[in-house]
Amino acid sequence: MRRVLAIGYLFLFSSLFFNLVFAAPVEWPLAEGGNGHYYEVVVTGAFDKWYGAYQNALTRSHAGLRGHLATITSQAENDWLLAMMATEGITQNHVFYLGAWNDGILDKNTILGDWFWITGEPWDFTDWAPGEPTLSYPLENCLSLLFGWQNGALTGWNNLTFTYASNTGFIVEYDELSVSEPPPEHPVSADGSSWDALKSLYR
C-alpha cells in the first residue's frame, strides 16, 4: 500500500511539475535578427500574482544567464515571441505577466503616470490588445500579455492589478541586463500626499 501511495504521489508531483512549465527556454538567435536572449513561458494557473512571478523569474537561470520577467521592446521581438508561443503549443486563454508597471494612479477618465520596464529599457513600443489599457478600480498598474483570450480571439498587452491570479502565467527572459526593484506590494497610505509624493512610492 505504501508503495502504491508513493507511486501515486510521485505521479501527481510529476503531473503538477510538467503542467507548470510548458516550454523550455528558446533562443531568439542573432543569426535570425534576434537579440540572443532566451525566453521561457511558464503556465501556473492561479499559482502566482505579479510579485510572485517577478520573484520566481529572478530565481531562474539558463545558459549562464539570469532570468527576469520578459521585456518586449520592439515589434520584431513581439512578433517572434508570439510565433514561438504558438509553435510551442502554449495554452490559449491565458494571461502572462511581463516585466513592466505604471507608476501612476487611475481615475475614471485617464491613467496618470508612466510605464517602466524593470530593466530600464526605453518604453517606446507597445502592443495593447483592443480596448486596453483599461481604466478601472482597483488599480491595474502591471503589464501582462493576453494570449488567445476570449476563446482565442484576443492577443496583445493588457494592464492588470498586481494581485490578479486567474489563468495566469509569466514569461521569463534570460539575458545580462540588470533589473530594478518593483513598486512596493503594499505601499504606505498616501492620504493627503502630493502627486510627486505619490509617484515616489512606485520608484
N, C-alpha and C positions, 0 to 999 in steps of 0.2 A: 504493500500500500504506500509506504513512504517513497519507494522508487517511482511509483506511478505519479504520486503527487509532485515529486521533484521534477520529473519529466514534464508534467503539466505546467509547473511554474516556469521552467526553462522555455517551453514553447510560448507561454504567454509573454514572458520578458522579451523573447526574440521577436515576437509579433509586434509588440509595442515599439521596440527599438527600430525595426525596419520600417514601421509606419511613420516613425518620427522624421527620418531623413529620406527624402525621395530622390535626391540627385547628389552624386559625389561631385566635388569641385571640378568645374570645367574651365579651361583656359580660353580667353579671348586672344588668339595668337597675334603677335606683332606682324607676322607674315601675311595675315589677313586684314591688316589695317587696325588691329586691336591695340590694347594697352599692355598686354602681357599679364594682366591680372587674372585671378581665378574667382569664380562665382559658385556659390553653393546655395541651393534652395532647400529650406528646412520647413516642413509642414508639421504643425504642432497641435492642430485642433484648437481647443480652448485652453491651451497649455500656458501661454505666456501673454503678458501685456507688453507694451513698448519697452518699458525699463528692463523687464526680464529678458527680452530679445536683445536689447543693447548689451547687457552684461554677458549673456550667453555667447554672442558673437565674438566678444573680446577674449573669451577663453579658448577660442579655436585657432588652429594654425594649420598651414598646408604648404608644402614645398619650401619650408623655411620662412614663410610669410605669416604675419599676424592677421587675424580676422577682425572685421568690424561690419556693422550694418552697411549695406551697399549704398553708394552714392552714384547716381546716374546723371552725368553732366553733359551728355551730348545725344543728338538724335541717333547717331551710329551705335552708341553704347546701348541706348534704349531698345533699338530695333534688334540688335544682336541678342540681348538678354531675353526678350520675348520669344524670339525664334528658338533659342536654346531651351527655354522652358517648355515650349510646345514639343520640341524634339525629344526631350527627356520624359515626356508624359506627365508633367506636373498637373495635379488635380485642379480642375476649374472650380469656380465659385469659392475662391479663397481670397483672403486679404493678407498681403505680405508686407511686413514692416520694412521701411527704408530708413537710412540714416540722416534724417533732417527733422527740424522743428521750426515753428514760428514763435517769435519772441513777443508777440502782441497779445491783445485781448480781443474778443469778439463782441460786437453789439448786434442789433437787429439788421444793420444795413451794410456793414463792412468789416473787414479784418484789419486791425491796426497792428502794424509791426512788419517784420521782415522774416523771410525764410533763410535758414542756415544749414549747410551741410556740416556734419560732425567732423569732417576732415578740413574744413576751412576753404574748400574749393569754391570758386565763384558760382553764384546762383544766377546763371544766365540761360538756362534751358529748363523747360517744363513740359510735361505731357499729361495735363489734367484730363481725367475722364469727363465726358459730357455732364454739365451741371456742377462740376467741382472747381474749386473748393467750396464746400457748403458753409453756410452761416447758421450755426445752431448752438444750443447750450445743453450740456456743459461744453467747455472749450475744446475744439478739435484742432489741436496745435501740433500734432505729429504727422509724419508723412507715411503713406502706405501705397502699395500697388494693388489695385483690383485686378484679379486675373480671371477672366471669364465669368464675371459676376452676373447675376440675373440670368441664369441658365445659359451661360456662355456668351451673352450679348455685350457685356461691358468690360473693357480692359483699359486701364490708364491709372493715373495717380489720383489719390483720394486723401483728404485730411481726416484724421480720426482723433478721438480723445486718447490720452496716454493710458487709459485704463480699459480700453476696448479689448475683449478677449473672446471672440467667437469666430470660428472658421479661420483662424489666424495661422500665420507662419512668418518667417522672415528670410531675407536674402543676405547672405554673408559675402563680402568681397575681401579677397586676400591680396594685400599689397604692402608697400613700405611706408605708407602715409601715416602720420600721427593723427590721433583722434582727440577731440576736445571733450570736456565734461558736458553732459546734457543739462538742461534746466532742472531745478530741484523737483523731485517727485511730489513733495508736499511743501510748497512754499509757505513762508510765514504770511500772516494776514497783512494785507496791503491797504486796509481801510484808511482813507484819507491821504494816501501817498500821492505824490506827483507822478505824472506819466513817466518821467525819467527814472524815478524810484521803482515803478512797476517793471519797466524794461530790465532794470538791473537784476531782478530776480531770475531772469532767464538768460543771463550772460554767463 
